[in-house]
Amino acid sequence: MSFRPALILVLLPVALTTACATQKTAVRNLAERELACPGDAIEISKDEPRVYSASGCGMTVRIACHDPHESTGAQWGWSDPLTAGNRAECEKILDRPQQPVTVTSAPLFAFDRDLAAKLLSSATERAKSCGAPNGPRGKGTARVTFATNGSVSAVEIEAPFENSEEGRCVKRELERVSMPGFSGTPVTVKKAFEIAP
């Protein structure tokens, strides 16, 4: 009975080598079918444990192999190395192509002057009540700059309201205006307003 350990130690490396060779044989056989290429023209490389790449005839296929009995625990038996190589089952890996990353955004159009005029008119209508006691009254002009994202980036109030409380009130109303983004560069428009008497 004392010869068994020695026999097992001698057979174990040979069996493991046979298992690996048999697994590669299974990979080669599957690659022949998948690539429609003769086996002697196929090169096999190991990418990861149990995963191989097989290349031949200008094509490559990835193949995964496994022991169908592994989940049963049978592979832990002393004789398992003698049979594991004969239990290899291999299949082609279906790599999903990566989806292209697309950035979607609303299309940008040219600056809409008609829309800007309507929005600014609404703002100056609200600004009619900006009058302060003993402050200036009457008509004035503002220069309004729209950034390409559609927001108002700057407002300049011209004389006689440029440094008055009324002018600052008109500026606040005009700065609230917002419109859809547009292509190109920022646009500046002039807009008349009136402070009610």
C-alpha atoms as one frame of an Amber mdcrd trajectory, in Angstrom:
protein
   0.000   0.000   0.000   2.995   2.294   0.472   3.513   2.711  -3.270   0.305
   4.723  -3.814   1.529   8.175  -2.657   4.604   7.807  -4.812   2.467   6.759
  -7.765   0.120   9.706  -7.242   3.024  12.169  -7.016   4.448  10.830 -10.236
   1.155  10.897 -12.091  -0.097  14.285 -10.859   2.196  16.574 -12.966   1.660
  14.391 -16.000  -2.097  14.475 -15.509  -2.160  18.274 -15.078  -0.111  18.699
 -18.232  -2.482  16.373 -20.046  -5.438  18.388 -18.762  -3.989  21.604 -20.130
  -3.113  19.971 -23.439  -6.572  18.432 -23.725  -8.194  21.803 -22.981  -6.134
  23.437 -25.729  -7.149  20.630 -28.039 -10.788  21.406 -27.297 -10.099  25.090
 -27.975  -8.409  24.261 -31.277 -11.258  21.975 -32.362 -13.840  24.656 -31.638
 -11.725  27.326 -33.345 -11.508  25.185 -36.489 -15.286  25.185 -36.701 -15.773
  28.850 -35.773 -13.028  30.202 -38.067 -13.427  27.594 -40.827  -9.663  27.302
 -40.660  -7.391  24.225 -40.506  -6.127  23.413 -37.007  -2.431  23.619 -37.927
  -2.968  27.238 -39.034  -4.480  28.300 -35.706  -2.434  29.917 -32.945  -3.765
  29.730 -29.404  -2.885  32.030 -26.510  -4.206  32.100 -22.966  -5.748  35.477
 -22.055  -6.983  34.674 -18.542  -7.627  31.531 -16.551  -9.958  29.401 -18.690
 -10.114  31.996 -21.496  -8.194  31.608 -24.756  -7.765  33.533 -27.985  -7.533
  31.478 -31.152  -6.284  33.200 -34.319  -6.064  31.847 -37.820  -6.913  32.624
 -41.446  -7.031  36.351 -40.640  -9.645  35.999 -37.895  -9.707  35.666 -34.110
 -12.197  34.090 -31.752 -12.214  34.105 -27.940 -13.099  30.820 -26.256 -13.860
  29.987 -22.629 -13.488  26.491 -21.205 -14.844  24.999 -18.002 -15.284  21.717
 -16.151 -19.016  20.880 -16.273 -18.659  18.870 -13.047 -16.868  21.571 -11.080
 -19.975  22.641  -9.156 -20.425  19.090  -7.828 -17.095  19.080  -5.996 -16.004
  15.977  -7.871 -12.808  17.672  -9.002 -11.423  17.440  -5.478 -11.213  13.645
  -5.600  -7.663  12.166  -5.693  -8.192  10.824  -9.174  -9.583  14.096 -10.554
  -6.333  15.208 -12.285  -6.472  12.018 -14.293  -9.850  12.890 -15.805 -10.231
  16.666 -15.573  -8.632  17.251 -18.941 -11.165  14.985 -20.584 -14.066  16.933
 -19.078 -13.254  20.320 -20.610 -16.172  21.958 -22.369 -15.434  25.043 -24.451
 -17.628  27.635 -26.062 -17.202  30.810 -28.066 -17.397  34.046 -26.092 -19.865
  36.451 -27.614 -18.260  39.809 -26.893 -20.860  42.554 -27.017 -19.677  45.458
 -29.144 -19.305  48.642 -27.148 -22.115  51.072 -27.771 -20.852  54.341 -29.215
 -21.091  57.164 -26.722 -23.137  59.951 -28.203 -23.696  63.335 -26.690 -27.119
  64.635 -27.499 -27.985  68.277 -27.151 -30.606  70.585 -28.487 -29.704  71.901
 -31.932 -28.486  75.495 -31.922 -29.967  78.018 -34.323 -29.171  81.580 -35.282
 -30.009  84.369 -32.846 -33.767  85.021 -32.974 -34.084  88.818 -33.042 -37.888
  88.768 -33.128 -38.071  86.642 -29.989 -35.452  88.807 -28.271 -37.474  91.942
 -29.096 -40.649  90.435 -27.610 -38.916  89.334 -24.417 -37.213  92.714 -23.983
 -40.513  94.527 -24.592 -42.096  92.547 -21.769 -39.195  93.511 -19.504 -39.395
  97.211 -20.348 -43.166  97.126 -19.802 -42.526  95.948 -16.249 -39.820  98.588
 -15.899 -42.310 101.430 -16.457 -43.020 101.379 -12.734 -39.349 101.827 -11.831
 -39.782 105.569 -11.171 -38.553 106.933  -7.821 -39.690 110.168  -6.138 -37.925
 113.168  -7.682 -36.085 110.874 -10.104 -35.793 111.252 -13.874 -38.741 110.341
 -16.050 -39.254 109.813 -19.747 -37.505 107.700 -22.369 -34.170 105.979 -22.183
 -32.087 103.393 -24.028 -30.346 100.232 -22.907 -27.760  98.066 -24.630 -28.472
  94.402 -23.871 -25.917  91.641 -24.617 -27.088  88.046 -24.962 -24.604  85.229
 -24.326 -24.771  82.219 -26.662 -26.557  80.196 -23.953 -29.476  82.639 -24.243
 -28.982  84.492 -20.975 -28.364  88.230 -20.662 -24.683  88.701 -19.866 -24.555
  92.521 -19.756 -26.855  95.553 -19.655 -25.670  99.132 -20.176 -28.107 101.922
 -19.375 -27.532 105.131 -21.314 -28.040 108.720 -20.090 -29.983 110.152 -18.398
 -30.657 106.956 -16.392 -27.166 105.376 -16.290 -26.400 106.124 -12.615 -29.916
 106.441 -11.236 -32.055 104.173  -9.114 -34.485 104.041 -12.052 -31.700 102.844
 -14.341 -30.672 100.135 -11.887 -34.304  98.997 -11.667 -34.570  98.798 -15.480
 -31.280  96.873 -15.589 -32.584  94.262 -13.118 -35.692  93.705 -15.238 -33.668
  93.310 -18.440 -31.222  90.897 -16.780 -34.119  88.542 -16.023 -34.688  87.930
 -19.754 -33.672  84.499 -21.045 -34.078  82.847 -24.430 -32.932  79.609 -26.133
 -29.228  79.238 -26.875 -27.921  80.148 -30.314 -24.875  79.542 -32.460 -22.146
  82.051 -33.187 -21.028  84.821 -30.857 -22.786  87.009 -28.226 -25.242  89.528
 -29.672 -25.892  93.068 -28.407 -29.169  94.824 -29.155 -30.470  98.270 -28.233
 -33.797  98.560 -26.484 -35.772 101.692 -25.709 -37.677 101.989 -22.452 -39.785
 104.583 -20.700 -40.202 105.490 -17.046 -43.805 106.504 -16.472 -44.385 110.055
 -15.200
